[in-house]
Amino acid sequence: MKMVLESQGRYREAEAMLRRDLEGSEKVLELEHPHTLASVSNLGSVLPRQGKYEDAEAMHRRATLEGMEKVLRPEHPDTLTSLGNLGSVLELEGQGKVEEAEAMHRRDLEGSEKVLGPEHPDTLTSLDNL
């Protein structure tokens, strides 16, 4: 549903739906449960569409650095994708965090090459993001 709302440019509705999902996950599951962390990351992905860059950065930091790296492991594909998402938010106009963004994208690429291989579509996306 989030993807449908986003494709229609209904970002506020997508954000509201994702916040409800996150709230439910936090109540029912642990804060570091993989579904909860995915909910945090999904919310972080819709916020930049509304110019909420700092909020998006906070969500991706929580999902990646405070969650997925600990729960899943640093080289898990979901963690690597989340690193790339954080890097993308950091490089957005006005953030002024280009060096940190590059570091996140490099970690994503290096991990993807190691875990998924150099020709995997996710690895190629990571390379493109860098």
N, C-alpha and C positions, 0 to 999 in steps of 0.2 A: 504494500500500500504506500509506503514511504516513497518508493521509486515512482509510482504513478503520480503522487502529489507533486514531487519534484519536477517530473517531466512536464507537468502542467503549470509550473511556476507558482505553485501554491505552497510556498516555503513556510509560512506561518502555521498552516495546518499540519504540514509535515513535522515541524518542530514540536507542536503541541502533542501530536501522536507519539513522537519519540520520547518526549518528556514523560508522558503517561507510562509508556513501556519501561523506561528507566526507573521510574518511581515504583512500579510494581515489582520489577526485578530486585530492587534494593530491599523491598519489604519481605519478599518471599525467599529470595536466594541470598547468598552472601555477597558482600560488596566486591569481592574478588572472584566471584563465579564467572566463568567464561561468557555466559549469556549476558550478565550484567556489564562486563567489560565491552562486549560487542555493542550493547545498547549505548554505552557512553561514546564509543567511537562513531556509531551511526549519527548520534546527535551532533557530535563535533563536525561531521561532514556536511550537515545541512545549514549550520550556523553561518559559515562564510557567505552563503548566497544572500544573506540579509545584512552583510557588513559587520557581523558580530565576530570579528577576528580574534579578539582577546578571549572571548568565551569559547570559541572553537579551539584555540590553542590550549586552554585549560582542560577542555574535555579530552583532547588527544594526548596531552601529557598524562592525565589521569589514566586513560585507557592503556597507553603504551608503557611509559616509564614507571608508573606506580602500580600497574596491574599486570598486563600481559607478559612483560619480561620476567616477572616473579612467578606468575601462575603457570603460564604455558612453557616458556623458556625464551631466551633472546632470539633463537633462530627458528622459532615456530613460524610457519607461513603467515598466520594471522598477526603475529607480532611484527613481522617484517612489513606487511601491508600497512599496519598502524603507524610504523615509523615513517613510511612514505607519506601517509596522510598528514602526520605532524610536520614533516618537512615542507609539504605543499602549503600548509597554513602559514608557516613561518616566513615563507618567501613572498606572501601576498603584499600588495602595495601598502605602504605605511607601517608594516611590521618592523622593518629595519633589522631583520635577523637572518640575513642571507648566509652568513658563515655557518650558523647553527643549522639552517635549513640544508645546506650542502652536506654537513656532517650526518644529518639524519638520512638523507638520500644515499650517501655513501654506505652507511651501515646497512640500509635496506638492500642496496645492490650487492654488496659483498656477501651478505647472508643469503640472498636469493640465489646467487651464483653457486654458493656452496651447497645449499639444501635442495634447490630445485633444478639446478643446472643452467648453463649459459643460454640455452635456446628456449627455455620455458617462457610462455607468454608473460607471466608475472615478472620474471627477470628482465625481459625486454621492456616492460612498462617501467620498471625501476631504472633501467638505463636511460630511457627517454626522459624520466623526471629529473635526472641528474643534469 
